[in-house]
Amino acid sequence: MDERTIRRSIKRLKDAGYLTVQTTIKEDADRGFIKRNTYYIAPIKTNYFFLDNSFFQKNYPAKIAGFLLLLKAICLNNTDTIQ
């Protein structure tokens, strides 16, 4: 992905209120001033779920993995409960 695409995407996410960027400047004796950006993604209050990385390490067939993701998507937020 080229740098222009990344800059454009960051701007769109910031403008929409989904992303905050915090810039810190540190002084290094050898390299001078170093500028670092830290990116914070705003949490969404509804319609979300967390997926543990171990899900991708398991060797599920594509149809089973898709079904599990769809099932997780209809659960209550941040739970494994269907109402």
C-alpha positions as CSV (number, residue, x, y, z in Angstrom):
1,M,0.0,0.0,0.0
2,D,1.5,3.4,-0.9
3,E,1.9,6.2,1.5
4,R,-0.7,8.4,-0.2
5,T,-3.4,5.8,0.3
6,I,-2.5,5.5,4.0
7,R,-2.5,9.3,4.5
8,R,-5.9,9.6,2.8
9,S,-7.4,6.7,4.9
10,I,-6.1,8.2,8.1
11,K,-7.6,11.6,7.2
12,R,-11.0,10.0,6.4
13,L,-11.0,8.1,9.7
14,K,-10.1,11.2,11.7
15,D,-12.7,13.3,9.9
16,A,-15.4,10.7,10.7
17,G,-14.4,10.6,14.4
18,Y,-13.2,7.0,14.4
19,L,-9.5,7.7,14.8
20,T,-7.4,10.0,17.1
21,V,-3.7,10.6,16.5
22,Q,-1.4,11.6,19.3
23,T,2.0,12.9,18.2
24,T,5.0,12.9,20.6
25,I,8.4,14.3,19.9
26,K,11.5,12.9,21.7
27,E,15.0,14.1,21.5
28,D,17.7,11.6,20.8
29,A,21.4,12.5,21.1
30,D,22.4,10.6,18.0
31,R,19.4,11.2,15.7
32,G,18.1,14.5,16.9
33,F,14.3,14.9,17.3
34,I,12.1,11.9,16.7
35,K,8.4,12.3,15.9
36,R,6.1,9.3,16.8
37,N,2.4,9.0,16.2
38,T,0.2,6.8,18.3
39,Y,-3.2,5.9,16.8
40,Y,-6.3,5.4,18.9
41,I,-9.4,3.8,17.4
42,A,-12.6,5.0,19.1
43,P,-14.7,2.1,20.5
44,I,-18.1,1.5,18.9
45,K,-20.9,1.1,21.4
46,T,-23.1,-1.2,19.4
47,N,-22.9,-4.0,16.9
48,Y,-19.4,-5.3,17.7
49,F,-17.7,-8.5,18.9
50,F,-14.1,-9.4,19.8
51,L,-12.4,-12.2,18.0
52,D,-9.4,-13.9,19.6
53,N,-6.4,-14.4,17.4
54,S,-6.5,-18.2,18.2
55,F,-9.5,-18.3,15.8
56,F,-7.2,-17.8,12.9
57,Q,-4.7,-20.4,14.1
58,K,-7.2,-23.2,14.0
59,N,-7.7,-25.0,10.7
60,Y,-11.4,-24.7,10.2
61,P,-12.9,-25.4,6.8
62,A,-14.0,-22.1,5.2
63,K,-17.8,-22.9,5.6
64,I,-17.4,-23.7,9.3
65,A,-15.3,-20.6,9.9
66,G,-17.9,-18.5,8.1
67,F,-20.7,-20.0,10.1
68,L,-19.0,-19.4,13.4
69,L,-18.4,-15.8,12.5
70,L,-22.0,-15.3,11.4
71,L,-23.2,-16.9,14.7
72,K,-20.9,-14.7,16.7
73,A,-22.2,-11.6,14.8
74,I,-25.8,-12.2,16.0
75,C,-24.8,-12.5,19.7
76,L,-25.3,-9.7,22.2
77,N,-22.4,-7.2,22.3
78,N,-19.2,-8.6,23.8
79,T,-20.9,-11.9,24.8
80,D,-21.6,-15.4,23.5
81,T,-25.3,-15.0,24.2
82,I,-28.2,-14.9,21.7
83,Q,-31.4,-13.3,22.9
